[in-house]
Amino acid sequence: MILHPSFAEQLLWWGGLWAALAALWGSICLWVDRDARQVFGNALPWNMLFVGVGVLFLVASWQGGLSTLPLSALVVPAMTIGYVALRDTKARPGDKILSAAFARRTGRKLFARLGLEREFDRVFPPPSTSGLVRSGPPPRIVLLKKDGTTVDGRGGGLDRETSQAVRTVQEMFIKAVESRATDIHVEPKSSEEYVVRCRIDGILQNIASIPGEEGRAVLSAMKVVADMDIAEKRRPQDGTFTVLMQDRRFDVRAASAPTNFGEKMALRLLDADGGIVKGGLGSIGMKDSIVEQLREITQQPHGMLIVCGPTGSGKTTTLYAALSEIDVHSKNIITIEDPIEYRLEGISQTAVNVAAELTFAKILRSTLRQDPDVILVGEIRDRETAEIAMQAAMTGHFVFTTLHANDAPTTVTRLLDIGVEATLIQSAVSAVLAQRLVRVLCTKCREPVKLSDDLKEKWGIPAGKEVTVYREKGCPACHGTGFRGRTGLHELMVFDNDIRELLVGRPSIQTIRQAARKNGMKTLLESGIGKVLAGVTSVSEMQRVAK
């Protein structure tokens, strides 16, 4: 049988179209799988939808012939555009596809393959820095290197590009300080865009996006201020500098690291003036009963207070708040830290320097020869440091320190695990304070809600009693988060005779917890429930922190 040429040609065209649509659909399904994992965290529903529709049209084309292909050609772009529009509502600003920034990045990549990226930049110049543009004159801000040299963006021998980069850095710090940020992250999202994120109330938030070339110049400017090697981009580096803004001073710890799109930098802002800690224990959200107990403990002539919790839970801030209530004129107070986070008058402060072989243990040994009354050891990291600190606590010194542990009872087993003798813990430790930080509801927009029956039952509240709590909403005052500021949840375990007797053996965490509860200890969860019922924080925030 000889096919008619027109029919063979038609079959070839339709068959080619079918193969092209099948290949395109397969590529879209693979991209949706990767993208949905990143944006939605779960790709299964989208995989089922796109693969299911693909199988449906495969069966339809088998049963109905090539006449179904025009419908397929309409459905493929329609479903893809629909998915893109929906994922853009969930994606971060720098990751949106239906945006001018994405169109410019895609166009520039295509022209770069042809070696025409400079021509593309002339026709489509990069956008100005988004998120750091201010209205009105900015506050006076000064960047100081370690040697006291001032770096600013007003000339001073700098070329135009560097001056602009320094001004961008200054605007970035102004934005961070005004937002009460504790950390700034400058990281490349692609070769054409950097994103600036700030940790505000413990949560990272996008505050700006910077074009690629400007972002690289900004990183170089920060490396200059932090005394890093600007030519070294393959290895992590550390540095420090100071930011002066109006009447406030911030010590900044800078850390750079390589990524697949270039270098990123993390900046930790330390309020060198002490800020919150000058208000003492009563200014950090503790219950009055815990404040009274801690004041009684820290005024003892000897002993040890351990504050435990994860990184960023405010342990050092709590210790400094306690130190600020001790009379610096009648007592010799010495701190050993890595690094020094707050500067308080009348206190001798020493920083750990591993490169110079100045470890916690070595500095602590020399400190004991300085006739101290109170010693703050920034963190117990090993058995040697723990034993020296505890021996100091037993020989007429009061020692403050921190330890990474989940709660107060876990601290005891953590010390036993690193090799500290139980008898040493019995004799030296006076109390353990566990803490977490929760975000405080914005009082301008928080919404009242009724507490659910399930939570009433869990929290031991009578079922018939109506309890009003608050939840977050979001407004301009809190930048749409629903929260403004943070406060602490605290769990204080005072070492009484019952707990000390338990340490003769190898007690379980549960046994220690039961003894502490019997002695009146309130858990972190109970502290969180109290904050929720008082309208300080929301149920969801408390459950996020105190599980």
Secondary structure, DSSP 8 states (H G I E B T S, - for coil): ----HHHHHHHHHHHHHHHHHHHHHHHHHHHHHHHHHHHTS--HHHHHHHHHHHHHHHHHHHHHGGGGHHHHHHHHHHHHHHHHHHHHHHS-GGG-SSSHHHHHHHHHHHHHHTT-HHHHHHHS-----BS---SS----EEEE-TTS-EE-SS-TT--HHHHHHHHHHHHHHHHHHHTTEEEEEEEEEETTEEEEEEEETTEEEEEEEEEHHHHHHHHHHHHHHTT--TT--SS-EEEEEEEEETTEEEEEEEEEEEETTEEEEEEEEEETT-GGGGG-GGGTT--HHHHHHHHHHHTSSSEEEEEE-STTSSHHHHHHHHHTTS-TTTS-EEEEESS-----TT-EEEE-BGGGTB-HHHHHHHHGGG--SEEEES---SHHHHHHHHHHHTTT-EEEEEE--SSHHHHHHHHHHTT--HHHHHHHEEEEEEEEEEEEE-TTT-EEEE--HHHHHHHT--TTS--EEEE----GGGTTSSEEEEEEEEEEEE--HHHHHHTTS---HHHHHHHHHHTT---HHHHHHHHHHTTSS-HHHHHHH--
